[in-house]
Structures are given as C-alpha cells and as structure tokens.
Amino acid sequence: MAILVECPECRRRLSISTKVCRYGFKLAKKSGKVYWVSVYLDGTKKRERIGTSKAAAKQREREILKLRAEERFIDKDPAARMSLGELCEWYLKLPEVVAKKSHRRDIVSIDNLCRLLGKETKLNRITPGQCESYQKLRLAEESCIHPGEKIRPCTVNKEITCLKTMVNRGVRHGKLKENPIAGVKKLIENNVRMRILESIPLSVEIL
C-alpha cells in the first residue's frame, strides 16, 4: 500500500518521498502533480488515480485500508467469493436447467466435478491447468457402466462442458465477470465403431 506522485514532466509515478525525478525536476516545487494510490488486492497490483490533492490521496488510502481490514475489497472478483459448490447449487435450481432432458446427467457430472475439484474451491482457483488435471484423473478411473474399462473421453468431455456451461450461465446472470476456462480443449473421442458383416452364401446357378 503506497501513495505515488506522478511527475508533470516525465510522467513517471514515484514515491511521495522522492524529491527529484530521474530527469532532475524537483517535485516539491512542481505544480499540477497527480497523486495515485497503489494497492495489492487478491495478489494483483492495482493503482487508482486520485487527482491533484495529496490530502484526498491520503484519505483514499485510509478508506482502502479500512475496507481491506473488513475483507470488503474494492472491485473484488466475485469468483473469489463463490465456491464451486455454491455455483452448482444455484445452477441446478434454475428453471431452464431443471426442465432439461439431460438434468440427471448434469447432476452426475456435477458430483464428479465437486468430488475431484473440491466443493469448497473458490471459482477463481479453478484454472485451465486444473481442468486438464481433472481430465487425466477421470480417464484413469474405472467405469461404473462398462466394468473392466476406464472412463471414456466422451464422458469427461461432457463433464467439462457442464462446468463451462455453469460458469457461462453465471457470467450472464452477473454472478461472475468472465469464464477463465473457456479455452480448455476437449479430449479426442474415438467414435469409430467396429462393424462385422455376416457373409451371405451366394447360390450359383450353372447353366
């Protein structure tokens, strides 16, 4: 947390304790200086332009410190507050989702997603890398439908698609800002079916 001053000449943002900028301009005697507040929120460095009043910058700094102490961060990403379990519970109660023919399939997918990704995991912690790890873990598990076989890629694709759909729906309803896993690629599915044609004896008429 710091207050910065922008030099009117070089436009660099410097600590308010800096007396001279890199080009030799004395900041104390310069008019038109602009003050900024620099703060780390959720591990990200952010800067807020205040204006030409140093007193206003200090007041803003005190406000941010108070809000941070109360864990009410300014412009905080909603994904840092909502867990995967909360998103799933909200999603499954939507009327349009309840009416889906694939509603039961969605419940199965969500159960697996919560089991491996963690029901309490905050949505901002679910990354494309974690989704790829999820895909590998699921492919290594035994199939309940096909004994003796592993989970098929098409099943894993349905589950990741379900996760993307939930996040996208959350974005449309204003619960989330963006979908960070939109770029996760589907697994290659082997949809080739082996067909065996029965040979039919041909009758040959000899003239």
LOBA-782912 format. One record per residue (C-alpha): residue number from 1; residue in one letter; chain; x negated, y, z. Coordinates in steps of 0.05 Angstrom, whole numbers, m for minus. Layout:
// residues N
<bami NUM; A; A; <X; Y; Z>>
...
//
This chain:
// residues 207
<bami 1; M; A; <0; 0; 0>>
<bami 2; A; A; <m30; 67; m20>>
<bami 3; I; A; <m15; 136; m45>>
<bami 4; L; A; <m50; 155; m110>>
<bami 5; V; A; <m61; 221; m144>>
<bami 6; E; A; <m63; 230; m220>>
<bami 7; C; A; <m115; 278; m244>>
<bami 8; P; A; <m85; 330; m291>>
<bami 9; E; A; <m148; 328; m334>>
<bami 10; C; A; <m169; 255; m341>>
<bami 11; R; A; <m101; 225; m324>>
<bami 12; R; A; <m132; 172; m280>>
<bami 13; R; A; <m97; 152; m216>>
<bami 14; L; A; <m143; 158; m157>>
<bami 15; S; A; <m141; 152; m82>>
<bami 16; I; A; <m117; 216; m48>>
<bami 17; S; A; <m183; 217; m11>>
<bami 18; T; A; <m221; 227; m77>>
<bami 19; K; A; <m249; 297; m82>>
<bami 20; V; A; <m277; 296; m153>>
<bami 21; C; A; <m255; 255; m213>>
<bami 22; R; A; <m303; 219; m259>>
<bami 23; Y; A; <m308; 280; m304>>
<bami 24; G; A; <m326; 327; m248>>
<bami 25; F; A; <m259; 361; m238>>
<bami 26; K; A; <m246; 380; m166>>
<bami 27; L; A; <m178; 351; m149>>
<bami 28; A; A; <m167; 394; m87>>
<bami 29; K; A; <m166; 457; m129>>
<bami 30; K; A; <m125; 429; m187>>
<bami 31; S; A; <m52; 446; m194>>
<bami 32; G; A; <1; 401; m226>>
<bami 33; K; A; <m25; 338; m194>>
<bami 34; V; A; <24; 279; m196>>
<bami 35; Y; A; <29; 231; m138>>
<bami 36; W; A; <43; 156; m142>>
<bami 37; V; A; <58; 101; m92>>
<bami 38; S; A; <23; 35; m104>>
<bami 39; V; A; <50; m28; m70>>
<bami 40; Y; A; <47; m104; m76>>
<bami 41; L; A; <116; m137; m79>>
<bami 42; D; A; <121; m213; m85>>
<bami 43; G; A; <48; m216; m104>>
<bami 44; T; A; <56; m166; m161>>
<bami 45; K; A; <25; m97; m160>>
<bami 46; K; A; <75; m42; m175>>
<bami 47; R; A; <67; 34; m180>>
<bami 48; E; A; <122; 85; m172>>
<bami 49; R; A; <116; 156; m198>>
<bami 50; I; A; <138; 206; m145>>
<bami 51; G; A; <122; 275; m172>>
<bami 52; T; A; <81; 335; m153>>
<bami 53; S; A; <98; 334; m78>>
<bami 54; K; A; <49; 299; m33>>
<bami 55; A; A; <99; 302; 24>>
<bami 56; A; A; <150; 266; m18>>
<bami 57; A; A; <99; 212; m35>>
<bami 58; K; A; <85; 200; 39>>
<bami 59; Q; A; <160; 198; 55>>
<bami 60; R; A; <170; 146; 0>>
<bami 61; E; A; <112; 106; 27>>
<bami 62; R; A; <145; 104; 96>>
<bami 63; E; A; <211; 82; 64>>
<bami 64; I; A; <178; 24; 27>>
<bami 65; L; A; <141; 1; 89>>
<bami 66; K; A; <206; 1; 128>>
<bami 67; L; A; <242; m38; 73>>
<bami 68; R; A; <186; m88; 68>>
<bami 69; A; A; <186; m98; 143>>
<bami 70; E; A; <260; m114; 138>>
<bami 71; E; A; <246; m161; 79>>
<bami 72; R; A; <290; m120; 33>>
<bami 73; F; A; <240; m108; m22>>
<bami 74; I; A; <255; m56; m74>>
<bami 75; D; A; <274; m84; m142>>
<bami 76; K; A; <263; m154; m116>>
<bami 77; D; A; <273; m211; m166>>
<bami 78; P; A; <339; m246; m149>>
<bami 79; A; A; <304; m312; m167>>
<bami 80; A; A; <261; m303; m105>>
<bami 81; R; A; <323; m305; m61>>
<bami 82; M; A; <364; m360; m95>>
<bami 83; S; A; <346; m433; m88>>
<bami 84; L; A; <356; m488; m139>>
<bami 85; G; A; <409; m520; m94>>
<bami 86; E; A; <448; m454; m89>>
<bami 87; L; A; <446; m446; m165>>
<bami 88; C; A; <471; m517; m175>>
<bami 89; E; A; <527; m510; m125>>
<bami 90; W; A; <550; m445; m157>>
<bami 91; Y; A; <545; m473; m228>>
<bami 92; L; A; <585; m537; m213>>
<bami 93; K; A; <643; m495; m186>>
<bami 94; L; A; <651; m453; m249>>
<bami 95; P; A; <719; m468; m281>>
<bami 96; E; A; <689; m476; m350>>
<bami 97; V; A; <638; m525; m323>>
<bami 98; V; A; <690; m566; m285>>
<bami 99; A; A; <730; m572; m349>>
<bami 100; K; A; <671; m600; m388>>
<bami 101; K; A; <676; m672; m412>>
<bami 102; S; A; <603; m680; m390>>
<bami 103; H; A; <616; m654; m319>>
<bami 104; R; A; <599; m722; m287>>
<bami 105; R; A; <536; m726; m329>>
<bami 106; D; A; <517; m656; m305>>
<bami 107; I; A; <524; m679; m232>>
<bami 108; V; A; <477; m738; m245>>
<bami 109; S; A; <426; m692; m279>>
<bami 110; I; A; <430; m641; m222>>
<bami 111; D; A; <420; m696; m169>>
<bami 112; N; A; <355; m716; m204>>
<bami 113; L; A; <332; m644; m213>>
<bami 114; C; A; <343; m628; m139>>
<bami 115; R; A; <310; m693; m118>>
<bami 116; L; A; <245; m681; m155>>
<bami 117; L; A; <241; m605; m159>>
<bami 118; G; A; <267; m593; m89>>
<bami 119; K; A; <336; m568; m70>>
<bami 120; E; A; <307; m512; m27>>
<bami 121; T; A; <257; m489; m80>>
<bami 122; K; A; <266; m417; m100>>
<bami 123; L; A; <281; m407; m173>>
<bami 124; N; A; <221; m361; m183>>
<bami 125; R; A; <177; m421; m164>>
<bami 126; I; A; <204; m465; m220>>
<bami 127; T; A; <156; m456; m278>>
<bami 128; P; A; <147; m488; m346>>
<bami 129; G; A; <89; m527; m316>>
<bami 130; Q; A; <133; m555; m262>>
<bami 131; C; A; <185; m575; m314>>
<bami 132; E; A; <131; m612; m353>>
<bami 133; S; A; <110; m648; m289>>
<bami 134; Y; A; <183; m666; m278>>
<bami 135; Q; A; <187; m696; m347>>
<bami 136; K; A; <127; m741; m332>>
<bami 137; L; A; <154; m763; m265>>
<bami 138; R; A; <222; m781; m294>>
<bami 139; L; A; <191; m820; m351>>
<bami 140; A; A; <153; m862; m300>>
<bami 141; E; A; <216; m881; m261>>
<bami 142; E; A; <255; m945; m272>>
<bami 143; S; A; <321; m940; m308>>
<bami 144; C; A; <384; m960; m270>>
<bami 145; I; A; <423; m971; m334>>
<bami 146; H; A; <370; m1011; m371>>
<bami 147; P; A; <336; m1059; m320>>
<bami 148; G; A; <263; m1071; m334>>
<bami 149; E; A; <257; m1007; m374>>
<bami 150; K; A; <233; m936; m358>>
<bami 151; I; A; <276; m874; m362>>
<bami 152; R; A; <284; m855; m435>>
<bami 153; P; A; <262; m787; m464>>
<bami 154; C; A; <334; m771; m485>>
<bami 155; T; A; <356; m776; m412>>
<bami 156; V; A; <301; m729; m389>>
<bami 157; N; A; <318; m680; m445>>
<bami 158; K; A; <390; m678; m422>>
<bami 159; E; A; <367; m661; m351>>
<bami 160; I; A; <320; m605; m373>>
<bami 161; T; A; <375; m579; m418>>
<bami 162; C; A; <422; m578; m359>>
<bami 163; L; A; <371; m538; m319>>
<bami 164; K; A; <363; m488; m375>>
<bami 165; T; A; <438; m481; m382>>
<bami 166; M; A; <447; m467; m308>>
<bami 167; V; A; <393; m413; m309>>
<bami 168; N; A; <421; m382; m373>>
<bami 169; R; A; <490; m380; m342>>
<bami 170; G; A; <460; m347; m280>>
<bami 171; V; A; <429; m294; m325>>
<bami 172; R; A; <495; m280; m360>>
<bami 173; H; A; <530; m272; m293>>
<bami 174; G; A; <477; m224; m267>>
<bami 175; K; A; <451; m272; m214>>
<bami 176; L; A; <382; m276; m248>>
<bami 177; K; A; <342; m230; m291>>
<bami 178; E; A; <313; m278; m341>>
<bami 179; N; A; <302; m351; m358>>
<bami 180; P; A; <228; m367; m347>>
<bami 181; I; A; <235; m439; m371>>
<bami 182; A; A; <269; m424; m438>>
<bami 183; G; A; <206; m444; m475>>
<bami 184; V; A; <199; m514; m445>>
<bami 185; K; A; <197; m563; m503>>
<bami 186; K; A; <239; m626; m509>>
<bami 187; L; A; <207; m694; m509>>
<bami 188; I; A; <204; m732; m574>>
<bami 189; E; A; <261; m782; m576>>
<bami 190; N; A; <255; m849; m612>>
<bami 191; N; A; <324; m854; m643>>
<bami 192; V; A; <304; m907; m694>>
<bami 193; R; A; <349; m969; m686>>
<bami 194; M; A; <327; m1038; m706>>
<bami 195; R; A; <379; m1069; m752>>
<bami 196; I; A; <377; m1143; m772>>
<bami 197; L; A; <414; m1161; m835>>
<bami 198; E; A; <443; m1230; m837>>
<bami 199; S; A; <425; m1267; m900>>
<bami 200; I; A; <485; m1290; m941>>
<bami 201; P; A; <473; m1351; m985>>
<bami 202; L; A; <490; m1339; m1057>>
<bami 203; S; A; <526; m1391; m1097>>
<bami 204; V; A; <495; m1402; m1165>>
<bami 205; E; A; <538; m1430; m1220>>
<bami 206; I; A; <498; m1470; m1271>>
<bami 207; L; A; <527; m1470; m1340>>
//
